[in-house]
Amino acid sequence: MKQQSRIAIIAIIIVIPLTSFYVLSQESKSIPSTPQNSKLQAISSFYPLYEFSKNIGQDKVDVSLLVPIGVEPHDWEPTIQDVQRIQKSDLIIINGIGFEEWVHDLEDMGYNGLIVDTSKGIQTIHNEDVESVEDDDHHHDENDPHIWLDPTLVKIQVKNIANSFTKKDPNNANFYQTNAEKYIDELDELDLKIKNELQYCKKDFIAFHNAFTYFSEQYGLNQLTIINSLQPHLEPSAKTLESVINTAKKLDIKIIFSEETADPRTSQVIADELGGKVLTLSPIEIGNDLSYIERMTQNLNNLKEALC
Ligand SMILES: [Zn+2]
């Protein structure tokens, strides 16, 4: 986390207790007293977790989203207002595996709620194992966070969320566990569909950033990427584009994938060179009108067009 936001957070810890008495006594004059909301207050760090949490908590949990809709979550950091919001919540649901680096500061500042690491129990993959088309000038060694794109791993995330709701609100344990089971059935169905439909197809594909490492591992595919995963918005150099084009030619790849937050021209340049076309392969890092299952199905259909 940047020094600036660290200072900001420390300021909140120190200043808020000093001023809260004054603020509270002022507020009590203007805000009519209402019975305290008894629902669990959960904050999910980024879009997929929001959807999973809503599916499990339904009307019994107030779930809100931390990274604003439409904002790419990789380099996002909470503002002072966000930290104040988190302070008031019962749980914060995170992906884990280093995707939310700012969470350490929450721990340091003595957050009273439960930090739910949904990656608990998942075997992580190192980024250094990932094959990249880009020349690796700066070699990174970091765990890959993109577990939510493998439905079999999402099942574990869903169980972790259901267990955290159960822990905080044991009276509704059956409700949370039943909802989780229902959602897991849908994930099983999706998993089976992907397995069946990609089974006899080609294996090599070029994603925009390496969001599909776990997915590829699960379904026996070989992911190549245009850009380094740790800098998702970096403009690839001419040299990188050339190297991607050469790799694509070697592997007879005609379809290049782009994603919602990427500049489509990058993938288009490569596709034009190959006489191919650009399709979307969504890392589902930002929300839209479609559900996770629907977007994964779109991804499957686009992969089928490229590989089958
Ligand atoms: Zn990503």
Residues whose N, C-alpha, C, O or C-beta is under 5 A from the ligand:
A	BS01	ZN	A211 P283
